[in-house]
Amino acid sequence: MKHQIIMPDLGQTAAEGKIVRWLKRPGDQIAQGDPILEVETDKVTMEVESYKAGYLRALLVNEGEMASAMAPIAILTDEPEEAYDSATPAGMEPAAETDVPLAPASASEQLISGSQTSSLPPLEAARHPAATPAARSRARELRMDWRQLTGSGPDRLIIRRDIENAWQKQQAFGPASPMAAITAKSVAEIPHFYVTVDAEVTEMLQWRAQWNEAHPKLHASWNDIFVRAASLALKDTHGLNVHYRDGQIEANTTADILLVAAVESGLRLVSIPDPSRSSWEEHLRTMRRTLDDIQQNRVVSPPPRATPALALSNLGMFGVKQFTAIIPPGCAAILAIGAVREEAIVRNRQLKMEDICALTLAADHRVIDGITAARFLEKFQRHLKAL
């Protein structure tokens, strides 16, 4: 039986992705769960795994080329010598949600889809539930664990309607998430104040494009750059790299960053040890390893001895223009990063287009004043321009 492998639906802000590298070649046997290719979007490079076992017969998109979400990119068959029709009709419509028999795997809503209904036995499908991209995206928005649901699609495929129905049932009865206790403690104990600037990030985008072209196997996402620039700015701004503890101010000796990361069940706070001390290669590998560990619920590296003074939350990947974030207990500040957008600005009485990103720093007013917050944002912008 022939199956068309479909380009993953990579989220609401990514209509297409770049095939970075095929990890399997025509003729290779593929087991369920095997990584078969790497895909790059504006935000991240990820591996895509196969939910279907079989033999890879043809690649429809070459490495380095772009492919639209839900478009066919390869052909899989059940048997190695099985005859199949290699033609791909022009203008083929993306598969409907209920026609998707293959499931995403790993960190960023990957999905491999086939043109036929999955032949997995019912019990095996139950142990390995599949969900469409729309369902996984909606579950992430609602902070639901979709793996606990039974789908109403083919072979128990979980579709968006299943997520919506489960969410409605939970509204009547259900425990508060662990994040509720964290935010309640933060708001009750920490006097927040906010400072916002629009940062020009055109140089950052140019540097990222050049880096990714020169390092095809170690791409840098916008988030990777923001984390490292925040660590460098924190190292330069001693008045912000502090903690408030029992009426005393304690200074930190390292510029660790506490990253707010999204997982299937909600949000996770993960420490990134002092990115300012690492080379770019070391930093990118650490970020890939750490994010993959938390997405797969593996044990991450031991946290630093003290909670990082600065946390970072990036909602720009979801198209959020600007927002304010709540300081996690133990931190002195949190940097909220909005979407990168094109905007007309006036400089020296000349109108020009620039790439702009809104940065909002929420700071603990017990230990940080407005001047210190402003200096940190100034340093952060300088490090983005000095890449």
Buried (B, 14 or more C-beta within 10 A) or exposed (E): BBBBBBBBBBBEEBEEBBBBBBBBEEEBEBEBBBBBBBBBBBBBBBBBBBBBBBBBBBBBBEEEEEBBBBBBBBBBBBEEEEEBEEEEEEEEEBBEBBBBBBBBBBBBBBBBBBBBBBBBEEEEBEEBBBBBBBBBBBBBEBBBEBEEBEBEBBBBBBBBBBBEEBBEEEEEEEEEEEBEEBBEBBEEEBEBBEBBBBBBBBEBBEBBEEBBEEEBEBBBBBBBBBBBBBBBBBBBBEBBBBBBEEEEEEEBEBBBBBBBBBBBBBBBBBBBBBBBEBEBEEBBEBBBEBBBBBBEEEEBEEBBEBBBBBBBBBBBBBEBEBBEBBBBBBBBBBBBBBBBBEEEEEEEEEEEEBBBBBBBBBBBEEBBEEEBBBBBBBBBBEBBBEB
